Amino acid sequence: MSGTLNKVMLIGHLGDEVKMHYFEGGNCIGRFPLATNETYTNRQTGERVTNTDWHNIVVRNKGAEICEKYLSKGDKVYVEGRLKNRQWQGEDGNTRYTTEVHVQDFTFLTTKKESMANAQSSDSGSSSSNYQEPSNNQGSAAPIDNTEEEDDLPF
């Protein structure tokens, strides 16, 4: 196989509000931290252990504006994108490095309020919204509508 693959899929909770940066020409970028958890039981102590990993998420243009409008700290979201490494000079003169997930697709899974309500009432109904970042050849993209139309299909 001669090709390579750079793809990341994460489901996690926002650690902070979406921070927006606007550029000349109308483009913008949104950044937020995303927490993913791994839970297991320690065999020696029988204690449940949770490890949290933090990921730097970057969303561009229309997707960033949608995230800023609808996402807030604690919301659960699915993101799909590519890993990108970046370096810059810090104020102290040292070179800094970071790894970011540049989002191409995302789906809102639950809000913080819905998560808390579901935990209290074990109600499984949750709303979701999809968005796919337009490829370079396309014009503009809009959120994907998840509503199902009534049809005659038996499944």
N, C-alpha and C positions, 0 to 999 in steps of 0.2 A: 504494500500500500504506500503510495507516494504522497498522499495528501496529509493535511494536518487538521486538527479540530480545536477550536477555542470556544467552548460553550459552557455557560454556568446557568444552573436552575436553582433558585432558592425560594423557600417559603419561610417567612419570619415576621417579626414584629418591628415596627419603626421605633427607633430609640430616641428620636427627636423630630421636630417639625421639619418640613422640606425647606431648605435654604435656597433661595433663588438668586441668580446672577444674570444680569441683562447685558447684552453687547450691542455695539453699533450695528445697524442693519436689521435689527428686530429679532435676532436669535437670542436664546436664553438657555440656561442650564440649571437643573435642580439637583441638589445633593442631599442625601440623608443616610444615617447609619441604620443598618438592618441587623437584628439579633436572631441567630438561629441557636437552638438548644439541642443538646444530646443528653439523654437521661438513661442511667443504668443503675443496677444494684450491685454494690460492692460485695463480693462473695465472702470476704473475710468478716465484715462487720454486719452485713445484711442491710446496710443503710443505702437509701436512694441518693445518688449523686447526679447533679445536673451541671454540665459544662456549657457555657455560653460563648459562641464565637460572634465577633462583630465584623460586618462587611461594609465597605464604603460604596454606596450606590450613586450612580450618575445617570440622570435622565435628561434628554435634550428637547428643546423647542416645545411643540404642542404637548408632548407627553409630560414634560416638566410642569407645564401650566395646569394640566389635569391633575397631576399628583399634588401640586400645591393647593389646589382648590378642594380636593376630596380626602386627602390623607392627613392624619394627625398622629401624634405620638401614641404608640400602643396598638395601632391598627395592624391587622394581619394582611400581608400582601405576597403574591407570587411574582417574582421577577425572573426574566430570562435575558441573558446577554453574553458579553465577552469580557474576559479579564484584560485589563490594560495596566501596565506599570508606568509610573510617572516619577520624575525627579525634579527637584528645584533647590535653590539656595535659601536656607533659612535666614532669619534676621541675625543670627549669631555667626553667619558665614559658613556653617556646615551644610553639606549636601544632604537633603532629606529624600526619602523614597516612600512611595505608597503604591498599593495595589487597589484598583477600583473595578467595580462591575459596571460596564457601560451597557445600559438596558436597551434592548430591542423590543421586548414584549413585557407586559405586566398585566396582572389581574388583581383587583381588589377582592379580598376574601371576606374579611369582617372588619367592622369598626371596633374600637375598644369597648364602646357601649354594648354592642351586640355580643361580644365575647363574654362580658360580665353577665349579661342577661342570660345567655345560653348556659353559662356555668351554674347559674342559680336555678334555672327552670328546665334544664335539659331539653330545650326546644332546639331542633336542628335546622330551622329555616334561616338561611342567611342570603343576603343579596351579594351579587358579584358583578363586576364590570370589567370588560377586557379592553385592551388597547394594544395595537401593534405599531411600532415605529415604522414610518414609511421608508422604503428602500430609496436609493439615490435616484432611480428613474421615475418614481411616482411624484405626483403633485402633493396634495395634502391628504391627511388621513383623519378619520374621526373615530370615536370609540365604537367598538363593535357591539351591536345590539344583541343581547342574549335572549330576547323574548322569542318563544317558540310559536310558530304559526300553526293553526289547526290544519291537519291534512288527513288523507285517507290511508296512510301507511299503517299496517298492522303492528308496527313495532315502535 
